[in-house]
Each structure stands twice: as structure tokens, then as C-alpha cells.
Amino acid sequence: MPKKQPNRPKFIHSHGYGLLFSYREYIEELVTCFVAPELAAELDFTRFRADREKHYVTADYAEYAEDLVVEVGFRGRSAFIYVLVEFQSRPDRFMALRLLNYMTLFYLDWLKENPKQTHLPPVLPIVLYSGGRNWQAPERFRELLHPHPLLETWAPEFRYFLLRERAIPDATLQKIGNAVSTVFMLEKTPYERLEELSSMLREFTRNETSARAKALLAIWVRQLFLAERVPASILTEVETISSQTEADTMLVETIKKVKAQWRRQYVAEGEAKGLAKGEAKGLAKGEAKGLAKGKAEGKAEGKAEGKAEGKAEGRAETIRAMFKHGMPVAQIADILDLPVADVRRIANRAGK
């Protein structure tokens, strides 16, 4: 009798997917191999800079999409690439409207930072879609409007580049043979077929020359394994591929940087809540002690206790936030460098 698989999506999901494209190697391969090779030839990727703090996806779509803005050089000036990773299983008919809104928000931000400029920089908007349904939503904004010849002149002219991962033939991905094509292959393969894919991963990465790209691929797959979205055979093979290059030291350093970025998504909010709760508890205890020791001494002691309690409470709030966002206990423990038992105890309380 075949082993029963744990409940999981039919196709593996994000958990750092967008983070991959915040590195030069992945954006350069994405644009060069899958979007616009002729444009990629004119872009200066040595001026690559990713802004990991700015996001324009609205709260209504935060659960279903992840976005990223990167800056590159273009004919002596700056240009930007906006990547929207779409996790919805169904296409959004009004995606062109959403993207136009995100672009407008980006440009308004840019103008605040560059108030003396008289022209806006070009932006290449890319939508990565890994859902199973055919994408029939208009890619041009004008196609969303009721046609009217008298108004066409004033209708906004905007379109985005759609990359449907599952529409790319396996043979094409295998021929390209780099880190991005491997990510797309893993993303579009159903879980039950991933075991078969493990023996082909060396072929899929044969043209990848960047040690950091392989290191990042190993980190991404490791997180998917902790989230029970890929089998151990995939993780073993990817880590073997990574360790066969000069990536060993780089892998360790990159893991540290990636974990730090994941922590920042949750720790700031968790620590703020934890400090508020901890200081309130500490002051209450301090005031009680102050009746016996004197008010000033009690408050001082209360503040010290509050900071200690706040730190512990902040860590607990961080764990609860990650757990509520669907991260498995093992993955949280790995990112925060905490014992699994401690994380499980706090997560169990959050689930009650």
C-alpha cells in the first residue's frame, strides 16, 4: 500500500520564492531567457539593486501575491523591473488594473525621492503565474474598457508581461538548464512526480555557472522540504549539486542573509508587541514591589523586568505570527535558530 502523503497543495508554493528574484543572477536569467532577450542585452545588471523593503501589493491581495522592485542600468540611466509573483489558482481578469495601480504607487514614491526629475524612469512589469488554469485575462489595460472611438485617445495605454510557468514546455526548461528554469520546473511539477524529477536535476542545472545561484536554489528547496512541499530526494540532489561548486562558503553566508531577511518580516512586529506586553507586566510587578521598597526603586526594577519579559514575549509573538502565516514548526525553528521543542510549545498555544 503506497505511503499516504500529508495534506499539501497540488503544486508547491512560495516560502521565499519571491526572495530568489531579489538577487541579480535570478533576475538576469529571468529577463534574458524568459522575458525579453533583446532588452536584456541593453540592461546593465552590474548596477543591480533590489529594494526588499518596498512593496505595492495592497492588503486585499497580500495573501495571494508577492512583489519586488529591482533597479538596473539602461543607456546610462536607471530602469526598474517590477516582478509580481501571483499565487492565486485562478487568473485575475483585472490584473492589468492592479498592475497599473502598483506602477502608479511606485512612480509616486519615486517622485518623492527624486523631486527635481522631469521624466520618469522606465519600468518593466512582469507577472509570474504558476496556477493551473489558462490565463485569459487581458494583458492590456485598454481591453478592460468598453470600446468607444471618441474616448480611445484618452484611455491609458498600459500592458504587462505575463509569464505562465506551466505553459513553458519541459523540454524548453531542460534546454535552458539554469537556476531559474530549475525553479520553474520544480514549481510546475505535481508533488507525486517530484521523486522522478530528482534524478534529472543535474541536467536541469548543467548550464548554471553561478555558485550563488546554486546556493540560493539549495536554500529555497531546503525551506520547501521543511514545509513538506518537496521530498527528501529533491533536497539531497540540490544540496549535492550546490556542494560540487565553490558554493560551500557562499552557501553558509547566503543562508545567514536569507534567514535575516525572513526574520525581518516577522520579528519587528513581534518585538514591538512583545515589548509593550512585557513592559506592562514588568511595571505592574515593579509597582507592587514599590509598596515595600519605595516607589522609585520599584519602578526601576519593574522596567528592567519589563525589558526581559518584553524580549521573551517578542520572540513568542514572532513565532505566533509565523505560525499563523502557515509556516511549519520545523521551518520556524530553522529560520530563528531555536530548538524545535520550544517553537512547538509556543505554536501549540497559538493554535488553541
C-alpha positions, 0 to 999 in steps of 0.5 A: 500500500503506497505511503499516504502523503500529508495534506499539501497543495497540488503544486508547491508554493512560495516560502521565499520564492519571491526572495530568489528574484531579489538577487541579480543572477535570478533576475538576469536569467529571468529577463534574458531567457524568459522575458525579453532577450533583446532588452536584456542585452541593453540592461546593465545588471552590474548596477543591480539593486533590489529594494526588499523593503518596498512593496505595492501589493495592497492588503486585499491581495497580500495573501495571494501575491508577492512583489519586488522592485529591482533597479538596473542600468539602461543607456546610462540611466536607471530602469526598474523591473517590477516582478509580481509573483501571483499565487492565486489558482485562478487568473485575475481578469483585472490584473492589468488594473492592479498592475497599473495601480502598483506602477502608479504607487511606485512612480509616486514614491519615486517622485518623492525621492527624486523631486527635481526629475522631469521624466520618469524612469522606465519600468518593466512589469512582469507577472509570474503565474504558476496556477493551473488554469489558462490565463485569459485575462487581458494583458492590456489595460485598454481591453478592460474598457468598453470600446468607444472611438471618441474616448480611445485617445484618452484611455491609458495605454498600459500592458504587462508581461505575463509569464505562465510557468506551466505553459513553458514546455519541459523540454524548453526548461531542460534546454535552458538548464539554469537556476531559474528554469530549475525553479520553474520546473520544480514549481510546475511539477505535481508533488507525486512526480517530484521523486522522478524529477530528482534524478534529472536535476543535474541536467536541469542545472548543467548550464548554471555557472553561478555558485550563488545561484546554486546556493540560493536554489539549495536554500529555497528547496531546503525551506520547501522540504521543511514545509513538506512541499518537496521530498527528501530526494529533491533536497539531497540532489540540490544540496549535492549539486550546490556542494560540487561548486565553490558554493560551500562558503557562499552557501553558509553566508547566503543562508545567514542573509536569507534567514535575516531577511525572513526574520525581518518580516516577522520579528519587528512586529513581534518585538514591538508587541512583545515589548509593550506586553512585557513592559506592562507586566514588568511595571505592574510587578515593579509597582507592587514591589514599590509598596515595600521598597519605595516607589522609585526603586520599584519602578526601576526594577519593574522596567528592567523586568519589563525589558526581559519579559518584553524580549521573551514575549517578542520572540513568542509573538514572532513565532505566533505570527509565523505560525499563523502565516502557515509556516511549519514548526520545523521551518520556524525553528530553522529560520530563528535558530531555536530548538524545535521543542520550544517553537512547538510549545509556543505554536501549540498555544497559538493554535488553541 
